[in-house]
C-alpha cells in the first residue's frame, strides 16, 4: 500500500478541493446533472451538496482509491444521497453501453493517467442525448503562466496524485469524439494562477 496516496492524499485533497473558490465553480456545473449520473473521479464526494435532487435519479461514483472512498464517507452521510461506488479505473467503466444520462468531471481529468482511454469509456456509456459536464483546471492561455505550468508539472504530479497543471482540457475532450457545446474559461478568483485557469462547460457525442 502507498501510505501517502491512500492515507495522506485523500485528506489533503478534501481540504484543497473543498476551498470556497472551487466550491463556487462546482456550484455552477453540478446542478446541471440529470437522470442517471456517472461522476468520474468522485474523490471525497465534495460535489454531492450541489446536485439537484429533483433532476437526479441515480449516482454512480467512480473512484478507484480506497483511501478516497473512505474519506468520502462523511460527505456521503451528510448529503443523504445514495452513491453506488465503482472502484475501477476510469479506462474500465463497469457499466453498459449508453446507460448514463450525465457524465460529470470536476477537477479530475488533470490526474487520469490514461485520459484517452477514460474519455473513450465515458463516451461509450453516455446515452445518445446525454451530456458530459466538466469543470477542470488546465493549460493557461498566457505564455508566461503556461511555461511555469509545464516546468512544475513533472514534480507536481508526484505530490498531487498525478495532477497535471498544463492539460489542454477542451482539446482532449474534442479529440475523444465529443463536441464541446458550451464553454466558459478563465482564472478562478482566489486560486493561484498556476492552477487556477478553469474550463467549465458541457459536451455531447460528436
N, C-alpha and C positions, 0 to 999 in steps of 0.2 A: 504493500500500500504506500502511495505517495502521501506522506503526512501533511505536507504543505498544501497539496492540491485538494485533499479530502477533508481537512480539518480547518486550516487557516484561511484558505482562499474563499470558501463559502461565506464565512463571516465578514471577510474584507469586502467581498462582492456585495453582500447585503447592505453594508454601510455606505460604500461608494455609490452603488447604483440606486440606493434609496435617497440620494440627495434631492433636495427640493427642486433644484433646477432640472433634474432628469425626470422627476415626477410630473413637472409641468409638460414635458414632452410626451410622456406616456398618456397623460390625460387628453391629449389631442388626437391620439390614434386608436387606443384600445377600445373606447366606446363604439367605434365603427364596426367592431366584430359582430357577426351574426351567425345564427344556426349552429352547425357543428364546427367547433373551433379546434384547430391544432396549433398550440403555442410551442414553437421550436426554441429550445434553449430556455426553458422556463425558469431555470436558476432557483432563486429563493422565493419565487411566486410574488414578486413585487407588483405585477400587473393586475392582480385579482381585484383590488378595490375599484378599479376603473372600468370593469366590464358592465355593460348594460344588461342587467338580469332579464329584462323583458325581451331581449333580442337573441339571447344565447340559450341553446338547448343542451349543449354538451361541450365539455372542455377536456381535451387530451393535452397533457403536459409532457412534452418530450424533453427528458433531462437524463443523460447517461451517468451523471456523477451521483453516487450515493450520498456524498457529503452535502451536495446542493439540495437533494431531496430531503435530507434530514433537517437542514437549516430552514427549509421551506415550511415545515410542519406548523409552526406558529402562525405564519401568514395565511396558510390554508384554513386553519381553525378560525381565525379572526374573520375571514371573508364569508364563511358559511356556504361557500360554493363547493361542489364536488369536483375534484380533479382526478381524472383517470391517468395515472402515470405510465409513461412509456420510457423504458430505461435503455434503449438502444441509441447508437449514434444517429445523427440526422441523415446520414447517407444510407441508412437502412430503416426506413419508417415502416413499422409493422401494421399498416392499415391498407384497406382495399383501394383499388383504383377509384378515383372520383368520389371518394366517401366523405370529403371535407368541404364545408362551405367557405370557411375563412382559415387562412394560414397567417399566423401572427409572428412577426420577428421584431423584437426590441433589443437593441444593443447585444446582438447575438452573432450576426454574420461576420463580425470582425474576428471572432475567435474559433470559427469552424475551420478545421484544417482542410477537409475536402469540401470546399464550398460549392464546387461544380456538381459533385455527386449529390450533395444535400439539396441544392435547388432543383435538380432533376427529380428527386424524390418528392419534393413539395409540389412540383408541377404534376406529377403522376397522381397524387392523392387528391388534388384540388378538383372540385366539380367544374363542369364546363362554364357555368356562370359565376363561379366563385371568385374570390379576391385574395391576393396576397397583400397584407397590410404590413408596412415596415416603418420602423423608426430606428435608424442606425447612425453611428458616428463613422466618419471616414475621411478620405483624402480631401484636404482643403484646396480651394481654387487659387489661393495665394502662394506664389512660388516659394517665398521665404519660409512660410509655415510648412509647406509640403516637404521641403528639403529636410527640415528638422524631424518631421514625422518619419521620413524614410531612414534617417540616421538612427533614430531612437528605437524604432520598431524591432530590430533584431534582438535587443536585450529586453525591451519592454514586454514582449510576448512571453518571455520565460517567467516574469514576475506576475503578469496579469492574466494568467490562464489562457495563453495563446492569442491574446488580443493584438490585432494589427491596427495601428493608427492610420495607415495610409491606403486602405482599400477603397477603390472607386465604386461605391455601392450600386448606383443606378446602372453602371456598365455591366457589373457582374449579373445583376438581375436580368437585364435585357439580353445578355449573351446566353441565358439559360432557357430561352423560349417564352419569356414573359414580355408583355407590352406594358410599359410604365404609363399608366393612365392619368396619374396626378402626382405632382412632386413639389414639395417645398424644401428649400435648403437654406442654411445659414448658421452662423455661430450661435450656439445656445448661451444665453445670458447666465453668468455665474459658473461657467465651466472653462478651464484653461483652453486656449485656442488650439493647442496641440491635439486635444481630444474632444474639442467642442464643436467641430463642424458637423452638423446633423442633417441627414437626409430623411425626410418623412413623406410618405405617400402610399399609393396603392398600385398594384399591377394585376393584370389579367393574363390569361393564357393567350399567347400570340397565335 
